[in-house]
């Protein structure tokens, strides 16, 4: 998949022409020996909600010639060359810190996946740690959320599902958690794996608005972490993220870009991490160690 061209305005807007991408480009994604994949579909506007609704509707229609198909083919991975283990290894210290902290008020460590799509990542994260974790899957496609709820709700009891717009994240998450627990909730880890890429396909996308919404639902505790997996970011976008991370005094988010994880070779994608607070963390990701000061 070709790198998306990015243009950042002085008003901190990312203006992009409307683009389409062929979602069947990653041939290792649930494609069998005969070249069958339910996700081989015509290109569409990735910034269009209706486009995604149609994508998930069409993808659930099993080919008549594939009667032996099972639910595993319902999963589709964006940036599939980055292993889930890279994410697990990176966020493990935050999950452990949240689990062991008395200031977490007995809550389970929590992970919010924005623009979750039909990735297998929520399922993998659910049982990936020595501690039980709560996983929240958010996507603005109701078809998608209904599909993954049916796929995962029985086998992943600590997973919940939210239909909502990431550009209104605090409002959506507050409403969801108030209904379920009676109080506002903040997450220990927020993961964006491909959402920013999709939103950048639309004209007038404001990276600042998305980032501010993420920071509103990310815990203020020093272990709070935001994982951003996307196409390589230009310097201007990195500058915006750094500046936004310093807007809230005492609740800063410090970024490290382009971590050398498996799957990011040759500029295919970038693995970026923002963390709360001025604390030191040694993260080992797929045999690569990065010191954060």
C-alpha positions as CSV (number, residue, x, y, z in Angstrom):
1,X,0.0,0.0,0.0
2,X,1.5,3.3,-1.1
3,X,2.4,5.9,1.5
4,X,-0.2,8.5,1.9
5,X,0.9,12.1,1.1
6,X,0.4,14.5,4.0
7,X,0.0,18.2,4.0
8,X,-0.3,20.0,7.3
9,X,-1.6,23.6,7.5
10,X,-0.6,26.3,9.9
11,X,-3.9,25.9,11.6
12,X,-2.9,22.4,12.6
13,X,-5.3,20.9,10.1
14,X,-4.2,18.0,7.9
15,X,-5.8,18.7,4.5
16,X,-5.8,15.8,2.1
17,X,-7.5,15.0,-1.2
18,X,-10.1,12.3,-1.1
19,X,-8.4,9.1,-1.7
20,X,-9.4,5.5,-2.2
21,X,-7.3,2.4,-1.4
22,X,-7.7,-1.2,-2.6
23,X,-8.3,-3.0,0.6
24,X,-7.2,-6.3,-0.9
25,X,-3.6,-5.1,-1.3
26,X,-2.3,-7.1,1.6
27,X,-2.5,-10.6,0.2
28,X,-1.5,-12.4,3.4
29,X,-4.7,-11.3,5.1
30,X,-7.1,-14.3,5.2
31,X,-6.4,-15.3,1.6
32,X,-6.5,-19.0,1.0
33,X,-4.5,-21.1,-1.6
34,X,-7.2,-20.4,-4.2
35,X,-6.9,-16.6,-3.7
36,X,-10.2,-16.4,-1.9
37,X,-10.8,-13.6,0.7
38,X,-14.1,-12.1,1.8
39,X,-12.2,-8.8,2.1
40,X,-11.2,-8.5,-1.5
41,X,-13.5,-5.6,-2.4
42,X,-13.5,-2.6,-4.7
43,X,-11.6,0.5,-3.5
44,X,-13.7,3.1,-1.6
45,X,-13.2,6.3,0.3
46,X,-11.6,5.3,3.6
47,X,-12.9,8.5,5.3
48,X,-16.6,7.6,4.5
49,X,-18.7,6.0,7.2
50,X,-21.1,4.6,4.5
51,X,-18.1,3.2,2.7
52,X,-17.1,1.2,5.8
53,X,-20.6,0.0,6.5
54,X,-20.8,-1.4,2.9
55,X,-17.3,-2.9,3.4
56,X,-18.3,-4.9,6.4
57,X,-21.7,-5.8,5.0
58,X,-20.2,-7.2,1.9
59,X,-17.4,-8.9,3.7
60,X,-19.8,-11.0,5.8
61,X,-21.4,-12.5,2.7
62,X,-19.6,-15.8,2.4
63,X,-18.8,-17.1,-1.1
64,X,-21.1,-20.1,-2.0
65,X,-18.0,-22.0,-3.0
66,X,-16.6,-21.7,0.5
67,X,-19.1,-23.5,2.7
68,X,-16.3,-24.6,5.0
69,X,-15.4,-21.0,5.8
70,X,-15.3,-20.1,9.5
71,X,-15.2,-17.0,11.6
72,X,-11.5,-16.6,11.4
73,X,-11.9,-15.2,7.9
74,X,-14.0,-12.4,9.4
75,X,-10.9,-10.8,10.8
76,X,-8.8,-8.4,8.7
77,X,-5.6,-6.8,9.8
78,X,-4.4,-3.3,8.8
79,X,-0.6,-3.0,8.9
80,X,-0.6,-6.8,9.3
81,X,3.2,-6.9,8.9
82,X,3.5,-5.5,12.5
83,X,3.0,-8.4,14.9
84,X,0.6,-8.1,17.8
85,X,3.6,-9.1,20.0
86,X,5.2,-5.7,19.4
87,X,2.1,-4.0,20.9
88,X,1.9,-6.4,23.8
89,X,5.6,-6.0,24.7
90,X,5.3,-2.2,24.5
91,X,2.2,-1.8,26.7
92,X,3.0,-4.6,29.2
93,X,4.8,-2.2,31.6
94,X,1.8,0.1,31.6
95,X,-0.6,-2.8,32.2
96,X,1.5,-4.1,35.1
97,X,1.8,-0.7,36.6
98,X,-2.0,-0.2,36.5
99,X,-2.6,-3.6,37.9
100,X,-0.3,-3.1,40.9
101,X,-1.2,0.5,41.7
102,X,-3.3,1.3,44.7
103,X,-4.4,4.5,43.0
104,X,-6.3,2.6,40.3
105,X,-9.1,2.0,42.8
106,X,-9.4,-1.7,42.2
107,X,-10.2,-1.2,38.5
108,X,-8.9,-3.7,36.0
109,X,-6.1,-2.4,33.7
110,X,-8.0,-1.1,30.6
111,X,-7.3,-0.8,26.9
112,X,-9.3,1.3,24.4
113,X,-8.9,0.4,20.7
114,X,-10.2,3.3,18.6
115,X,-11.3,2.4,15.0
116,X,-10.9,-1.2,16.0
117,X,-12.4,-2.6,12.8
118,X,-12.4,-6.3,12.5
119,X,-8.8,-6.8,13.7
120,X,-7.9,-9.8,15.8
121,X,-6.0,-7.5,18.1
122,X,-8.7,-7.2,20.8
123,X,-9.1,-10.9,21.0
124,X,-5.3,-11.4,21.3
125,X,-4.9,-8.6,23.9
126,X,-7.7,-10.0,26.1
127,X,-5.7,-12.9,27.4
128,X,-2.1,-11.6,26.6
129,X,-1.1,-10.5,30.1
130,X,-0.5,-12.0,33.6
131,X,-3.3,-9.7,34.8
132,X,-6.9,-9.6,33.6
133,X,-7.6,-6.6,31.4
134,X,-10.7,-4.8,30.2
135,X,-10.8,-4.2,26.4
136,X,-13.1,-1.6,24.8
137,X,-13.6,-1.8,21.0
138,X,-14.8,1.4,19.4
139,X,-15.7,1.9,15.8
140,X,-18.3,4.1,14.1
141,X,-19.5,1.3,11.9
142,X,-22.5,-0.4,13.6
143,X,-22.2,-3.3,11.2
144,X,-18.6,-3.8,12.3
145,X,-19.3,-3.6,16.0
146,X,-22.3,-6.0,15.7
147,X,-20.0,-8.4,13.9
148,X,-17.2,-8.5,16.4
149,X,-19.6,-8.5,19.3
150,X,-21.0,-11.8,17.9
151,X,-17.5,-13.1,17.3
152,X,-15.9,-12.2,20.6
153,X,-18.4,-11.6,23.4
154,X,-18.7,-15.2,24.5
155,X,-15.0,-16.0,24.5
156,X,-13.8,-12.6,25.8
157,X,-16.0,-11.7,28.8
158,X,-14.0,-8.6,29.7
159,X,-14.5,-7.0,26.3
160,X,-17.1,-4.4,25.6
161,X,-18.2,-2.8,22.3
162,X,-19.0,0.8,21.4
163,X,-20.5,2.3,18.3
164,X,-19.1,5.9,18.1
165,X,-17.1,8.5,16.4
166,X,-13.5,8.9,17.6
167,X,-13.7,12.6,16.9
168,X,-16.2,12.8,19.7
169,X,-14.4,10.3,21.9
170,X,-14.9,11.7,25.3
171,X,-18.6,12.2,24.8
172,X,-19.1,8.7,23.4
173,X,-16.9,6.9,26.0
174,X,-18.4,8.9,28.9
175,X,-21.9,8.0,27.8
176,X,-21.0,4.3,27.4
177,X,-19.3,4.0,30.7
178,X,-21.8,6.0,32.6
179,X,-24.5,3.6,31.4
180,X,-22.4,0.6,32.4
181,X,-20.7,1.7,35.6
182,X,-22.3,4.9,36.7
183,X,-19.1,7.0,36.5
184,X,-16.7,8.5,33.9
185,X,-13.9,6.2,32.9
186,X,-10.3,6.7,31.8
187,X,-8.2,4.1,30.0
188,X,-4.6,3.0,30.8
189,X,-3.8,2.4,27.2
190,X,-5.3,3.8,24.0
191,X,-4.4,2.1,20.7
192,X,-4.9,3.6,17.2
193,X,-3.9,1.0,14.5
194,X,-4.8,2.5,11.1
195,X,-7.6,4.9,12.2
196,X,-5.5,8.0,11.6
197,X,-4.6,6.7,8.1
198,X,-8.3,6.3,7.2
199,X,-9.3,9.7,8.5
200,X,-6.5,11.4,6.6
201,X,-8.2,10.3,3.4
202,X,-10.8,12.9,4.0
203,X,-10.5,16.6,3.3
204,X,-10.2,18.8,6.4
205,X,-9.2,16.1,8.9
206,X,-7.8,17.8,12.0
207,X,-5.2,15.6,13.7
208,X,-5.4,18.0,16.7
209,X,-9.0,17.3,17.3
210,X,-8.4,13.5,17.3
211,X,-5.4,13.8,19.6
212,X,-7.2,16.0,22.1
213,X,-10.1,13.5,22.2
214,X,-7.7,10.6,22.9
215,X,-5.9,12.6,25.7
216,X,-9.3,13.3,27.3
217,X,-10.0,9.6,27.9
218,X,-6.4,8.5,28.7
219,X,-5.6,8.1,32.3
220,X,-3.6,10.9,34.0
221,X,-1.4,8.4,35.8
222,X,2.2,8.2,34.7
223,X,1.7,4.7,33.1
224,X,-0.9,6.1,30.6
225,X,0.2,5.2,27.0
226,X,-1.0,6.0,23.5
227,X,0.1,3.6,20.7
228,X,-0.2,5.1,17.2
229,X,0.5,2.7,14.3
230,X,0.2,4.4,11.0
231,X,2.0,5.2,7.7
232,X,5.2,7.1,8.4
233,X,4.5,10.6,9.8
234,X,6.0,13.7,8.3
235,X,7.9,16.1,10.5
236,X,5.0,18.6,10.7
237,X,2.6,16.0,12.1
238,X,5.1,14.9,14.7
239,X,5.6,18.5,15.7
240,X,1.8,18.9,16.1
241,X,1.6,15.8,18.3
242,X,4.5,17.0,20.4
243,X,3.0,20.4,20.8
244,X,-0.5,19.0,21.7
245,X,1.2,16.7,24.2
246,X,2.4,19.8,26.1
247,X,-0.9,21.7,26.2
248,X,-2.2,20.3,29.5
249,X,0.3,21.2,32.2
250,X,0.7,18.3,34.5
251,X,-1.0,16.0,32.1
252,X,1.6,16.0,29.4
253,X,2.1,13.3,26.7
254,X,5.6,12.7,25.6
255,X,6.1,11.1,22.2
256,X,8.7,8.8,20.8
257,X,8.4,8.2,17.0
258,X,9.4,5.5,14.6
259,X,10.4,2.9,17.2
260,X,12.4,0.1,15.5
261,X,9.8,-2.7,15.8
262,X,9.5,-5.7,13.5
263,X,7.4,-4.9,10.5
264,X,8.4,-1.2,10.2
265,X,11.4,-1.9,7.9
266,X,11.6,0.0,4.6
267,X,9.2,2.7,5.8
268,X,6.1,0.5,5.5
269,X,4.6,1.9,8.7
270,X,5.6,3.7,11.8
271,X,5.2,2.6,15.4
272,X,4.8,5.6,17.7
273,X,4.2,5.8,21.4
274,X,3.1,8.7,23.6
275,X,3.3,8.4,27.4
276,X,2.3,10.4,30.4
277,X,4.8,12.0,32.8
278,X,8.5,12.4,33.1
279,X,9.3,8.9,34.2
280,X,11.9,6.4,32.8
281,X,10.7,3.3,31.0
282,X,12.8,0.7,29.3
283,X,10.8,-1.0,26.6
284,X,12.0,-4.1,24.8
285,X,10.1,-4.6,21.6
286,X,11.0,-7.6,19.4
287,X,14.6,-7.8,20.6
288,X,15.1,-4.0,20.3
289,X,15.6,-1.9,23.5
290,X,14.7,1.8,23.6
291,X,15.5,4.0,26.7
292,X,13.0,6.7,27.5
293,X,14.0,9.5,29.7
